[in-house]
Amino acid sequence: MNQPKQRRAPLITFEGIDGSGKTTQIRLMSSWLEQRNFRYRIIREPGGTPISEKIRDLLLDKENKGMDAVCEMFLFSAARAQVTTEIILPALADGIVVICDRYYDSTTAYQGYGRGLDVENLRRVHAMATYNTRPDCTFFLDISIDDAFTRKIHANEKSDRMESAPVAFFQRVRTGYLELARKEPERWTILDASRPPHEIAAIVTAKTEDLLRAYHHDLSEH
């Protein structure tokens, strides 16, 4: 196995069910970073590399409705392994802030809590697929399932295979996210996604500013 470059810059992840507002907050964060001349890279999961995008097509295609939960989990993890080694770790090593629209916590929430796969087994898979890469900060945009669905209807968005699951599935996913946040409060920040976007962004940027300040302090000591 190739050894990735040593990690340096912060890895920031956004989590939440579709319709929670992740895309909006990532866009606002990117503008904030640009204004302060920080180099950054945005990654969406699954995807981010040619191989990962092909896996994404398999995962989201409604024609693949018979996909087994274990198969689904390994496909997500395979796409993650490729983008981690090809894009994320080299960027972090070069001092580039990486912002991920989903990372391994999505698999724990969706395939673990949602599909019922063993969470402890998933942690071992995550360690392999990410080369033990752990986000420095995870923002969870929490929203009720009804509100998330209403947003998607108003946006006239078509549902892919994952988004076509029943409401009970997404309830389990949301519960899973909240449980993950409870277990790692130092990493997770729970955001009320029903609040106005600019209010949420203010919390996100304040947390990010603290993170970047600590990162630069660490660099100055080496």
C-alpha positions in Angstrom: 0.0 0.0 0.0 1.3 3.5 -0.9 1.9 5.8 2.0 0.1 9.1 1.6 1.9 12.4 2.3 2.0 13.6 5.9 -1.1 15.6 6.7 -0.8 19.3 7.5 -3.9 21.4 6.7 -7.3 21.1 8.2 -10.0 18.8 6.9 -13.5 20.2 7.3 -16.6 18.1 6.6 -20.3 18.9 6.2 -22.9 16.3 7.0 -26.7 16.1 6.9 -29.6 14.6 4.9 -30.3 16.1 1.4 -32.2 19.3 1.7 -30.4 20.4 4.9 -28.4 23.2 3.2 -24.9 21.7 3.0 -24.3 23.1 -0.5 -25.3 26.6 0.5 -23.0 26.6 3.6 -20.1 25.2 1.6 -20.5 27.9 -1.0 -20.6 30.6 1.8 -17.5 29.1 3.4 -15.6 29.1 0.1 -16.4 32.8 -0.4 -15.2 33.5 3.2 -11.9 31.6 2.6 -11.3 33.4 -0.7 -11.7 36.7 0.9 -9.0 35.8 3.3 -6.7 34.3 0.7 -6.8 30.8 2.0 -6.2 28.0 -0.5 -9.0 25.4 -0.4 -10.4 22.4 -2.2 -14.0 21.3 -2.2 -14.8 17.6 -2.6 -18.2 16.0 -2.9 -18.9 12.4 -1.8 -19.1 10.0 -3.5 -17.0 11.5 -6.3 -14.1 13.8 -6.8 -12.0 11.7 -9.1 -12.8 9.9 -12.4 -12.9 6.5 -10.7 -14.9 7.8 -7.8 -17.4 9.5 -10.2 -18.0 6.2 -11.9 -18.7 4.6 -8.6 -21.1 7.5 -7.8 -23.1 6.7 -11.0 -23.5 3.1 -9.9 -24.6 4.2 -6.4 -27.2 6.8 -7.4 -28.7 5.1 -10.4 -32.3 4.2 -9.7 -31.9 1.2 -12.0 -29.8 -0.4 -9.2 -32.6 -0.6 -6.7 -31.7 -4.2 -5.8 -28.3 -3.2 -4.4 -27.3 -5.0 -1.3 -26.5 -2.9 1.8 -23.0 -4.4 2.2 -22.3 -3.8 -1.5 -23.5 -0.3 -1.2 -21.2 0.3 1.8 -18.2 -1.0 0.1 -18.9 1.0 -3.0 -19.1 4.2 -1.0 -15.8 3.2 0.8 -14.1 2.4 -2.5 -14.9 5.8 -3.9 -13.7 7.4 -0.6 -10.4 5.5 -0.7 -9.7 6.8 -4.2 -10.5 10.4 -3.5 -8.6 10.3 -0.2 -5.4 9.1 -1.7 -5.6 10.9 -5.0 -7.0 14.3 -3.9 -7.5 14.9 -0.1 -4.3 13.8 1.5 -2.0 15.4 -1.1 -4.0 18.7 -0.8 -3.8 18.6 3.0 0.0 17.9 2.8 0.4 21.0 0.6 -1.4 23.3 3.1 -4.7 23.4 1.2 -7.8 23.4 3.4 -10.1 20.6 2.2 -13.9 20.9 2.6 -15.8 17.7 2.1 -19.5 17.5 1.3 -19.9 14.2 3.2 -17.1 11.8 4.4 -17.1 8.6 6.3 -19.7 9.7 8.9 -22.3 9.6 6.1 -21.6 5.9 5.6 -22.0 5.3 9.4 -25.3 7.3 9.4 -26.8 5.9 6.2 -25.4 2.3 5.9 -24.9 1.8 9.7 -27.9 3.4 11.4 -30.0 3.6 8.2 -29.4 0.2 6.7 -28.6 -1.6 10.0 -25.0 -2.6 9.3 -22.7 -3.1 12.3 -21.2 0.2 13.2 -18.0 -1.3 14.7 -17.3 -3.1 11.5 -17.8 0.1 9.6 -15.2 1.9 11.7 -12.6 -0.6 10.6 -13.5 -0.1 7.0 -13.4 3.6 7.4 -9.9 3.4 8.8 -8.7 1.5 5.8 -10.5 3.6 3.2 -9.3 6.9 4.7 -5.8 5.9 5.8 -7.0 6.8 9.3 -7.8 10.3 8.2 -10.1 12.0 10.7 -11.9 15.4 10.0 -10.7 18.2 12.2 -14.2 19.7 12.3 -17.6 18.3 11.2 -20.7 20.5 10.8 -24.0 18.7 11.0 -26.9 20.6 9.5 -29.8 19.2 11.4 -33.3 19.4 9.9 -36.6 17.6 10.3 -37.3 15.0 7.6 -40.5 16.8 6.6 -38.7 20.1 6.2 -35.9 18.5 4.1 -38.5 16.9 1.8 -40.4 20.2 1.5 -37.2 22.0 0.4 -36.5 19.4 -2.2 -40.0 19.6 -3.6 -39.8 23.4 -3.8 -36.4 23.2 -5.5 -38.0 20.8 -8.0 -35.1 18.3 -7.5 -35.4 14.8 -8.8 -34.6 12.0 -6.3 -31.7 9.6 -6.9 -31.6 6.0 -5.6 -30.4 7.0 -2.2 -33.0 9.8 -1.8 -35.8 7.5 -2.8 -35.7 5.6 0.5 -38.7 5.7 2.8 -39.2 8.3 5.5 -38.4 5.8 8.3 -34.9 5.3 6.7 -34.1 9.0 6.9 -35.4 9.2 10.5 -32.9 6.5 11.4 -30.1 8.3 9.5 -30.9 11.6 11.4 -30.9 9.7 14.7 -27.5 8.2 13.7 -26.0 11.6 13.0 -27.1 13.0 16.4 -25.7 10.0 18.1 -22.3 10.4 16.3 -22.3 14.1 17.3 -23.0 13.2 20.9 -20.1 10.8 21.0 -17.6 13.2 19.6 -18.6 16.7 20.8 -15.1 18.1 20.3 -15.3 17.4 16.6 -19.0 17.9 15.8 -21.0 21.1 15.6 -24.7 20.7 15.4 -26.4 23.5 13.4 -30.1 24.2 13.3 -30.7 24.0 9.5 -34.0 25.8 9.8 -32.3 29.1 10.7 -31.4 31.6 8.0 -28.3 30.7 6.0 -26.4 33.8 7.1 -26.9 33.0 10.8 -25.6 29.4 10.2 -22.7 30.7 8.2 -21.7 33.0 11.1 -21.3 30.0 13.4 -19.5 28.0 10.7 -17.0 30.7 9.9 -16.3 31.5 13.6 -15.5 27.8 14.2 -13.4 27.6 11.1 -11.5 30.8 12.0 -10.5 29.2 15.4 -9.5 26.0 13.6 -7.3 27.9 11.0 -5.7 30.0 13.7 -4.7 26.8 15.6 -3.4 25.3 12.4 -1.1 28.3 11.7 0.0 28.4 15.3 1.1 24.8 15.0 3.0 25.6 11.8 4.9 28.4 13.4 6.2 26.1 16.1 7.9 23.8 13.5 
